[in-house]
Every structure is written in C-alpha cells, then in structure tokens.
Amino acid sequence: MEQSSKSVCDRPVFTELFETHAETVRNLMYYKCGDKEQAEDLMQEAFIKMWHHCKKVIFEKAKGFLCTVANNLFLNQVAHQKVRLEYSKLPHRNRNIESPDFVMEEKEFMDILQNAIADLTEGQREVFLLNRIDKKTYVEIAEMLDISVKAVEKRMHNALKQLRKLVKNI
C-alpha cells in the first residue's frame, strides 16, 4: 500500500484539510448537540488534536480522524455533564439548613456537655473519653489504666449517671 506524499503536518495541507472538512465536522457536531457554539468548539478542538498528532494522521484518513475525535470530545462533554448533574443531586453536608436558633441551642448544649465532662472525676472522665471518643473497649481501658474491668464499668456507670442528671436539667 502506497502512502500519500501529503503530510498533514505541512501548513498548506493542514489548511486544505480545514477548508475541506471544517464545515462537515461542525455540522455533524451541531446535529449531535444542537448548539452552534458547542459544535464550533468541538470542531476546532478536533483540528487542534489533529495538528498535535499530525505525524500519526494519514492524509486520506484525516476526515475520519476529525469526525471520530470530535465525536469523542462530544461524548466526554456529555459524560462530564452527567457527573455534574449527579453530583448536584447529592446532599451536601456543609449546607446549613438548621435554623439559627437550633444552631445556637446546639452550641449551648455542647458547651454545657463539655463542662459536665470536665466536672467528672479524673477516673470517670478518663474512662468515658477513652470509651466514647477513642472507641476503646472496657477490657482495653482496664489494661491501659492497670485496673479491673469491674472498676472500668463502675467508673463508666457513675460518669453516665452524672451526665444524665445534667441532661435532664437542661
């Protein structure tokens, strides 16, 4: 098979390809997307890609290359829009839908709770925080503090009892 002597990398040849195929590629993209500006952008992107890969493009297959690249670019845009649409449907955690009163009450409660935890005895506070914050088991806490599991249970029971009293008063 004899290769063409026309190189897509030569400016006059590239210009010839642009003048010959730009309208066809633009129309093809317009039929796909229904937006003239988007079709124009896709056509231009396809020609830019052809220029960047000109050494790999055979002159006789340039039109097919352009149509395939433009179509792939279009499909990538559609996929990107789908991802953006799906993401916009997700609930966003940083959206604050609580009322200002709720936020203020929550902050006040957290302050009271932190003070109550600070008011626990050292042993109760230590066991409570190791269990509830660090997610340690009673056995792990007993080993860490070198006390019995029964002692851990008693400290936790007393800590929870004191914290419940406080919560009921709020």
Salt bridges, closest charged atoms under 4 A:
GLU16 OE2 - LYS6 NZ 3.26
GLU40 OE1 - ARG26 NE 2.49
GLU86 OE2 - LYS89 NZ 3.57
ASP111 OD2 - LYS107 NZ 3.21
GLU153 OE1 - LYS150 NZ 3.72
